[in-house]
Amino acid sequence: MAVGGLGVAAGWCYVDADARKNVLIASGGAASHAVMRGLNSLSVHNAHHLHDSLRRPPGVGLLTVSNHKATCDDPQLLAALVPPAFLLRGASQYRWGVCAKDVCFKEGHWLSYFADACKVLPIDRTGTTGGVWQPEIDAIIRKLRAGEWVHYFPEGRIKQDGEVHMFRRGVGRLVAAVRQSERLRVLPFYIHGTDVLQPSAHGGAPPSLGPGTVLTRPQLGTPLHVIFGAPVDLSAYVAMQDQPPFDKRPELLFEIIAHVLEEEVRALQRELERRLARGAGQPEPAQLAAQRGAAAAG
Protein backbone atom coordinates (compact mmCIF):
# COMPACT_ATOMS: atom_id res chain seq x y z
CA MET A 1 0.00 0.00 0.00
CA ALA A 2 1.18 3.51 -0.89
CA VAL A 3 4.21 1.72 -2.28
CA GLY A 4 5.35 4.64 -4.45
CA GLY A 5 5.44 7.25 -1.69
CA LEU A 6 6.81 4.87 0.90
CA GLY A 7 9.38 3.50 -1.52
CA VAL A 8 10.78 6.97 -2.25
CA ALA A 9 10.89 7.74 1.45
CA ALA A 10 12.65 4.46 2.20
CA GLY A 11 15.92 5.98 1.02
CA TRP A 12 15.93 8.08 4.17
CA CYS A 13 16.18 4.99 6.37
CA TYR A 14 19.95 5.30 6.57
CA VAL A 15 20.23 8.94 7.71
CA ASP A 16 19.81 10.55 11.12
CA ALA A 17 17.20 8.67 13.18
CA ASP A 18 15.02 11.67 14.00
CA ALA A 19 15.24 13.04 10.48
CA ARG A 20 14.25 9.76 8.86
CA LYS A 21 11.30 9.36 11.23
CA ASN A 22 10.05 12.86 10.40
CA VAL A 23 10.50 12.36 6.67
CA LEU A 24 8.91 8.92 6.53
CA ILE A 25 5.93 9.78 8.68
CA ALA A 26 5.17 12.99 6.80
CA SER A 27 5.72 11.63 3.28
CA GLY A 28 4.42 8.15 3.96
CA GLY A 29 1.43 9.59 5.79
CA ALA A 30 0.58 11.83 2.85
CA ALA A 31 0.82 8.89 0.47
CA SER A 32 -1.33 6.77 2.78
CA HIS A 33 -4.01 9.48 2.90
CA ALA A 34 -4.00 9.61 -0.91
CA VAL A 35 -4.34 5.86 -1.30
CA MET A 36 -6.70 4.98 1.54
CA ARG A 37 -8.99 7.97 1.06
CA GLY A 38 -8.46 8.79 -2.63
CA LEU A 39 -8.10 5.41 -4.31
CA ASN A 40 -10.42 3.65 -1.87
CA SER A 41 -13.48 4.78 0.06
CA LEU A 42 -12.68 5.27 3.75
CA SER A 43 -15.50 6.06 6.18
CA VAL A 44 -14.56 6.82 9.78
CA HIS A 45 -17.30 6.53 12.38
CA ASN A 46 -17.11 8.26 15.77
CA ALA A 47 -13.80 9.86 14.80
CA HIS A 48 -14.20 12.39 17.60
CA HIS A 49 -13.01 9.74 20.06
CA LEU A 50 -9.66 9.59 18.26
CA HIS A 51 -9.38 13.35 17.85
CA ASP A 52 -10.13 13.90 21.53
CA SER A 53 -7.47 11.33 22.46
CA LEU A 54 -4.87 13.01 20.25
CA ARG A 55 -5.47 16.17 22.31
CA ARG A 56 -5.06 14.40 25.66
CA PRO A 57 -3.11 16.18 28.42
CA PRO A 58 0.69 15.95 28.41
CA GLY A 59 2.01 12.91 30.24
CA VAL A 60 -1.07 10.79 29.51
CA GLY A 61 -0.31 7.75 27.39
CA LEU A 62 -2.60 6.51 24.63
CA LEU A 63 -3.06 2.83 23.89
CA THR A 64 -5.20 2.12 20.83
CA VAL A 65 -6.29 -1.47 20.22
CA SER A 66 -8.09 -3.04 17.28
CA ASN A 67 -8.61 -6.17 15.26
CA HIS A 68 -5.99 -6.95 12.60
CA LYS A 69 -7.21 -7.75 9.10
CA ALA A 70 -4.32 -6.92 6.76
CA THR A 71 -0.74 -5.70 6.55
CA CYS A 72 -2.02 -2.28 5.45
CA ASP A 73 -3.79 -1.75 8.81
CA ASP A 74 -0.57 -0.17 10.08
CA PRO A 75 1.06 2.06 9.03
CA GLN A 76 -1.12 2.93 6.04
CA LEU A 77 -4.61 2.90 7.57
CA LEU A 78 -3.41 4.35 10.87
CA ALA A 79 -1.81 7.27 9.04
CA ALA A 80 -5.00 7.89 7.06
CA LEU A 81 -7.06 8.10 10.26
CA VAL A 82 -5.27 11.09 11.77
CA PRO A 83 -5.68 14.66 10.46
CA PRO A 84 -2.98 15.56 7.87
CA ALA A 85 -1.82 18.46 10.02
CA PHE A 86 -1.05 16.02 12.81
CA LEU A 87 1.41 14.15 10.58
CA LEU A 88 3.24 17.40 9.79
CA ARG A 89 4.01 18.10 13.45
CA GLY A 90 6.86 15.61 13.31
CA ALA A 91 7.31 12.07 14.50
CA SER A 92 7.28 12.76 18.22
CA GLN A 93 3.49 12.79 18.59
CA TYR A 94 2.73 9.98 16.16
CA ARG A 95 2.03 6.43 17.22
CA TRP A 96 4.48 3.67 18.03
CA GLY A 97 3.47 0.51 16.20
CA VAL A 98 4.33 -3.04 17.21
CA CYS A 99 5.44 -5.77 14.80
CA ALA A 100 6.70 -9.32 15.23
CA LYS A 101 10.45 -9.77 15.15
CA ASP A 102 10.16 -12.54 12.59
CA VAL A 103 8.29 -10.23 10.20
CA CYS A 104 9.71 -6.71 10.54
CA PHE A 105 13.05 -7.16 12.26
CA LYS A 106 14.94 -9.87 10.42
CA GLU A 107 18.63 -9.15 10.83
CA GLY A 108 20.10 -7.32 7.85
CA HIS A 109 16.77 -7.00 6.03
CA TRP A 110 15.85 -3.55 4.67
CA LEU A 111 12.46 -3.83 6.36
CA SER A 112 14.09 -3.64 9.78
CA TYR A 113 15.49 -0.19 8.98
CA PHE A 114 12.16 0.86 7.50
CA ALA A 115 10.25 -0.35 10.58
CA ASP A 116 12.51 1.56 12.93
CA ALA A 117 12.09 4.74 10.88
CA CYS A 118 8.31 4.30 10.99
CA LYS A 119 8.31 4.13 14.80
CA VAL A 120 7.68 0.40 15.06
CA LEU A 121 8.74 -1.62 18.10
CA PRO A 122 9.59 -5.34 17.98
CA ILE A 123 7.76 -8.08 19.83
CA ASP A 124 8.58 -11.78 20.14
CA ARG A 125 5.53 -13.95 19.53
CA THR A 126 7.42 -17.27 19.73
CA GLY A 127 7.26 -17.43 23.53
CA THR A 128 11.01 -18.04 23.81
CA THR A 129 11.94 -14.73 25.46
CA GLY A 130 9.55 -14.60 28.38
CA GLY A 131 6.11 -14.39 26.80
CA VAL A 132 4.10 -11.68 28.56
CA TRP A 133 7.23 -10.78 30.59
CA GLN A 134 9.51 -10.36 27.59
CA PRO A 135 11.75 -7.24 27.49
CA GLU A 136 10.05 -6.12 24.29
CA ILE A 137 6.80 -5.58 26.23
CA ASP A 138 8.79 -3.71 28.86
CA ALA A 139 9.88 -1.32 26.10
CA ILE A 140 6.26 -0.73 25.05
CA ILE A 141 5.30 -0.04 28.66
CA ARG A 142 8.02 2.59 28.92
CA LYS A 143 6.51 4.43 25.94
CA LEU A 144 3.06 4.44 27.53
CA ARG A 145 4.39 5.60 30.89
CA ALA A 146 6.17 8.44 29.10
CA GLY A 147 2.83 9.67 27.74
CA GLU A 148 3.30 8.43 24.18
CA TRP A 149 0.86 6.77 21.78
CA VAL A 150 1.16 3.04 21.07
CA HIS A 151 -1.08 1.05 18.74
CA TYR A 152 -1.32 -2.65 19.56
CA PHE A 153 -2.96 -5.59 17.77
CA PRO A 154 -3.96 -7.91 20.64
CA GLU A 155 -4.98 -10.76 18.30
CA GLY A 156 -1.28 -11.19 17.54
CA ARG A 157 -1.72 -12.09 13.88
CA ILE A 158 -3.69 -11.09 10.82
CA LYS A 159 -7.11 -12.72 10.77
CA GLN A 160 -9.19 -12.59 7.58
CA ASP A 161 -12.18 -14.78 8.47
CA GLY A 162 -14.44 -11.92 9.54
CA GLU A 163 -14.24 -12.71 13.25
CA VAL A 164 -12.70 -10.90 16.20
CA HIS A 165 -10.35 -13.44 17.73
CA MET A 166 -9.12 -13.86 21.28
CA PHE A 167 -7.04 -10.96 22.56
CA ARG A 168 -3.77 -12.15 24.03
CA ARG A 169 -2.94 -11.26 27.59
CA GLY A 170 0.02 -9.06 26.64
CA VAL A 171 -2.38 -6.15 26.15
CA GLY A 172 -3.59 -6.73 29.71
CA ARG A 173 -0.07 -6.32 31.02
CA LEU A 174 0.32 -3.06 29.08
CA VAL A 175 -2.78 -1.65 30.79
CA ALA A 176 -1.96 -2.95 34.26
CA ALA A 177 1.60 -1.64 34.12
CA VAL A 178 0.37 1.97 34.18
CA ARG A 179 -0.93 1.84 37.75
CA GLN A 180 -2.25 5.39 37.74
CA SER A 181 -5.17 4.80 35.40
CA GLU A 182 -5.65 8.50 34.77
CA ARG A 183 -2.21 8.41 33.09
CA LEU A 184 -3.38 6.04 30.35
CA ARG A 185 -6.22 6.33 27.85
CA VAL A 186 -7.28 3.05 26.20
CA LEU A 187 -9.14 3.53 22.92
CA PRO A 188 -10.70 0.62 20.98
CA PHE A 189 -11.66 0.59 17.33
CA TYR A 190 -12.77 -1.92 14.71
CA ILE A 191 -11.44 -2.20 11.13
CA HIS A 192 -13.60 -3.40 8.24
CA GLY A 193 -12.58 -3.98 4.62
CA THR A 194 -8.80 -4.07 4.61
CA ASP A 195 -8.89 -7.85 4.18
CA VAL A 196 -10.57 -7.20 0.81
CA LEU A 197 -8.19 -4.38 -0.05
CA GLN A 198 -5.12 -6.46 0.73
CA PRO A 199 -5.80 -10.19 1.06
CA SER A 200 -3.30 -12.38 2.83
CA ALA A 201 -0.53 -13.87 0.69
CA HIS A 202 -2.10 -17.30 1.09
CA GLY A 203 -4.98 -19.17 -0.45
CA GLY A 204 -5.67 -17.61 -3.83
CA ALA A 205 -4.73 -14.04 -2.94
CA PRO A 206 -3.32 -11.68 -5.61
CA PRO A 207 0.38 -12.07 -6.35
CA SER A 208 2.78 -10.72 -3.76
CA LEU A 209 4.80 -7.58 -4.44
CA GLY A 210 8.07 -9.47 -4.36
CA PRO A 211 9.82 -12.58 -3.06
CA GLY A 212 9.95 -12.87 0.70
CA THR A 213 7.35 -10.17 1.35
CA VAL A 214 4.02 -10.43 3.16
CA LEU A 215 2.56 -7.69 0.96
CA THR A 216 0.12 -8.47 -1.84
CA ARG A 217 -1.11 -6.32 -4.70
CA PRO A 218 -3.90 -4.07 -3.34
CA GLN A 219 -7.41 -4.30 -4.73
CA LEU A 220 -8.06 -0.57 -5.11
CA GLY A 221 -11.56 0.87 -4.97
CA THR A 222 -12.46 -1.04 -1.81
CA PRO A 223 -14.94 0.42 0.70
CA LEU A 224 -13.22 0.69 4.08
CA HIS A 225 -14.79 1.44 7.45
CA VAL A 226 -13.31 2.18 10.87
CA ILE A 227 -15.48 2.70 13.93
CA PHE A 228 -14.11 4.05 17.20
CA GLY A 229 -15.48 3.43 20.65
CA ALA A 230 -15.24 5.63 23.70
CA PRO A 231 -12.13 5.27 25.90
CA VAL A 232 -12.47 2.23 28.15
CA ASP A 233 -12.30 2.75 31.91
CA LEU A 234 -10.20 -0.11 33.25
CA SER A 235 -9.29 1.49 36.57
CA ALA A 236 -11.28 -1.05 38.61
CA TYR A 237 -9.25 -3.89 37.12
CA VAL A 238 -5.91 -2.11 37.50
CA ALA A 239 -6.70 -1.55 41.19
CA MET A 240 -7.15 -5.32 41.69
CA GLN A 241 -3.61 -6.35 40.85
CA ASP A 242 -2.44 -6.31 44.49
CA GLN A 243 -5.37 -8.43 45.63
CA PRO A 244 -5.58 -12.25 45.68
CA PRO A 245 -5.30 -14.18 43.46
CA PHE A 246 -3.83 -11.57 41.12
CA ASP A 247 -0.99 -10.62 43.46
CA LYS A 248 0.41 -14.13 43.00
CA ARG A 249 -0.84 -14.79 39.47
CA PRO A 250 -0.96 -11.45 37.63
CA GLU A 251 -1.39 -13.23 34.31
CA LEU A 252 -4.98 -13.99 35.33
CA LEU A 253 -5.73 -10.28 35.58
CA PHE A 254 -4.01 -9.65 32.26
CA GLU A 255 -6.33 -12.19 30.65
CA ILE A 256 -9.40 -10.52 32.16
CA ILE A 257 -8.36 -7.08 30.88
CA ALA A 258 -7.64 -8.56 27.46
CA HIS A 259 -11.08 -10.16 27.37
CA VAL A 260 -12.77 -6.87 28.32
CA LEU A 261 -11.05 -5.12 25.43
CA GLU A 262 -11.85 -7.99 23.08
CA GLU A 263 -15.54 -7.59 23.89
CA GLU A 264 -15.31 -3.83 23.35
CA VAL A 265 -13.96 -4.37 19.84
CA ARG A 266 -16.50 -7.11 19.16
CA ALA A 267 -19.29 -4.72 20.21
CA LEU A 268 -17.94 -2.16 17.74
CA GLN A 269 -18.05 -4.81 15.02
CA ARG A 270 -21.73 -5.45 15.76
CA GLU A 271 -22.49 -1.72 15.77
CA LEU A 272 -20.78 -1.19 12.42
CA GLU A 273 -22.60 -4.16 10.90
CA ARG A 274 -25.87 -2.71 12.17
CA ARG A 275 -25.11 0.63 10.56
CA LEU A 276 -24.09 -0.94 7.27
CA ALA A 277 -27.21 -3.13 7.23
CA ARG A 278 -29.46 -0.10 7.49
CA GLY A 279 -27.53 1.72 4.79
CA ALA A 280 -25.58 3.99 7.10
CA GLY A 281 -22.27 3.31 5.45
CA GLN A 282 -21.25 6.96 5.68
CA PRO A 283 -20.81 8.81 8.96
CA GLU A 284 -23.83 10.88 9.93
CA PRO A 285 -23.71 14.62 9.03
CA ALA A 286 -22.96 15.64 12.61
CA GLN A 287 -20.01 13.23 12.69
CA LEU A 288 -18.74 14.58 9.37
CA ALA A 289 -18.91 18.14 10.70
CA ALA A 290 -17.01 17.11 13.82
CA GLN A 291 -14.37 15.36 11.72
CA ARG A 292 -13.87 18.43 9.51
CA GLY A 293 -13.59 20.67 12.54
CA ALA A 294 -11.04 18.42 14.20
CA ALA A 295 -9.02 18.15 10.99
CA ALA A 296 -9.03 21.92 10.57
CA ALA A 297 -7.91 22.37 14.17
CA GLY A 298 -5.09 19.88 13.59
Secondary structure as GFF3:
##gff-version 3
##sequence-region A 1 298
A	DSSP	alpha_helix	3	9	.	.	.	ID=ss1
A	DSSP	three_ten_helix	10	14	.	.	.	ID=ss2
A	DSSP	alpha_helix	17	33	.	.	.	ID=ss3
A	DSSP	pi_helix	34	39	.	.	.	ID=ss4
A	DSSP	beta_strand	41	45	.	.	.	ID=ss5
A	DSSP	alpha_helix	48	54	.	.	.	ID=ss6
A	DSSP	beta_strand	61	66	.	.	.	ID=ss7
A	DSSP	three_ten_helix	71	73	.	.	.	ID=ss8
A	DSSP	alpha_helix	76	81	.	.	.	ID=ss9
A	DSSP	alpha_helix	84	87	.	.	.	ID=ss10
A	DSSP	three_ten_helix	91	93	.	.	.	ID=ss11
A	DSSP	beta_strand	97	100	.	.	.	ID=ss12
A	DSSP	alpha_helix	101	104	.	.	.	ID=ss13
A	DSSP	alpha_helix	110	117	.	.	.	ID=ss14
A	DSSP	beta_strand	120	123	.	.	.	ID=ss15
A	DSSP	three_ten_helix	131	133	.	.	.	ID=ss16
A	DSSP	alpha_helix	135	145	.	.	.	ID=ss17
A	DSSP	beta_strand	149	152	.	.	.	ID=ss18
A	DSSP	alpha_helix	170	177	.	.	.	ID=ss19
A	DSSP	three_ten_helix	181	183	.	.	.	ID=ss20
A	DSSP	beta_strand	184	192	.	.	.	ID=ss21
A	DSSP	alpha_helix	194	197	.	.	.	ID=ss22
A	DSSP	beta_strand	223	228	.	.	.	ID=ss23
A	DSSP	alpha_helix	235	238	.	.	.	ID=ss24
A	DSSP	alpha_helix	250	277	.	.	.	ID=ss25
A	DSSP	alpha_helix	285	297	.	.	.	ID=ss26
###
